[in-house]
Amino acid sequence: MKILWFITLTAALGASVPVSIAQASGPSLTTIYGSGSYVSVVFGANGVLYGTGKSGTVFELAPPPAPGGPWTENVLHTFTGQNGDGSAPYACPVRGRNGALYGTTQEGGTTGLGIVYELAPPATQGGGWTETVLYTFMGGTDGSYPFASLVVSKMGTLYGTTSVGGGAGTPVGCNGLGCGTVFELTAPASAGGAWTESVLYRFTGGSDGGNPSAGLVIGPKGQLYGTTEYGGASADGVVFELTPPSAPGGAWTETVLYTFTNQNGDGAFPWAGVVIGPNGVLYGTTTEGGTAGLGAVYDLAPPATPGAAWTETVLYSFTGTSDGSDPLGGVIVNSAGVLYGTTLNFGGSPSCSGYYCGTVFALQPPASPGGTWTQTVLHSFSGGSQGAGPWAGLTMGKSGALYGTTSVDGASNTGTVFALLP
């Protein structure tokens, strides 16, 4: 069965919420490639960007030899959905050891339920990249339809999520397909051997959460942090932690760090995952909720005493005006604690009709604890050649430039890859 992913934007847009928004005049947007994506891009060696395209490709974009020149695109692999190959690569690949790229496709493989793949770089300059299917999901207890990107440990182990499957229960909201899993893939002991897949956790769709749409981050002690879009006590999603076993072969332990309520300004439905900021604080976004029902940015602060509750704070609620709405992508955080992200819809551009406009924003932390975070709109998308509707989050370059993608418009109406230069 094919899963159709969509977002219903039904929040009331007439609500008036007082908010202070700073409009930036400095950053300038440059379109570096005229075909977009639903996912972000990731840096490789020498400033090369990697991503996946709507046409079912993995591509690289090489920066120009001189500033201001055109970027050069090279298609590394085109998924066919045939002979066990994947299809519908909705996740950005990640770089592993020896420059290999690892990723997932939501569909394809011998079962049609998705794969994990490796793309190995050529042995000689100018040669082709080599794709290997590392694992094909079977749709049973192992899960199915992996929607999100992977994360790679220092040892080369791959961790990821499946959006459904797992077979740990069929409550309302999971459509009888299971509520998703967290899995790991361990590399073989010798080259050419089979990778080993293990399910670390199967969601039930109850208080533990259900249907993760996002990937994971690895904490300093090997713990995994992530979100589920649904489930939790209020069915509005959760932030969870998976703690590795104390002895090899033991069970991982899931702990729900926070359950979203969609009440009193709280967020709801975290499509994106979290990032780890200074002092172990987790930052993320919700697509709905907040004071206007149009999404929020939140943080989760770890407890001062082990075992105590984490503390959630809504840092910003989107209003659907010039600040945008519906942040599907997560946030990134720099060394100064500033958060950067995107919104899918609205924004201040007069030439854009609303839906599928979007913004790039920054959130500046307060000067003293407990103060108000300041939101700045760095760019409002206007459609046309510059694109609109950024689904994904951002990647930061060494110079502080922000790189991302739009999902619509652009020269071919398929979106763009852009750079926002400081």
Secondary structure, DSSP 4 states (H G I P E B T S, - for coil): -PPPP-------S-------EEEP-S-EEEEEES---SS--EE-GGG-EEEEETTTEEEEEEPPSSTTSPPEEEEEEE--S-TT-EE---S--EE-GGG-EEEEESEESSSSB-EEEEEEPPSSTT---EEEEEEE--SSTT-B---S--EE-TT--EEEEESBB--S---TTSTTS-B-EEEEEEPPSSTT---EEEEEEE--SSTT-B---S--EE-TTS-EEEEESB-STTSS-EEEEEEPPSSTT---EEEEEEE----TT-EE---S--EE-GGG-EEEEESEESTTSB-EEEEEEPPSSTTSPPEEEEEEE--SSTT-B---S--EE-TT--EEEEESB--S-TTS-STT--EEEEEEPPSSTT---EEEEEEE--SGGG-B---S--EE-TTS-EEEE-SB-STTSS--EEEEE-
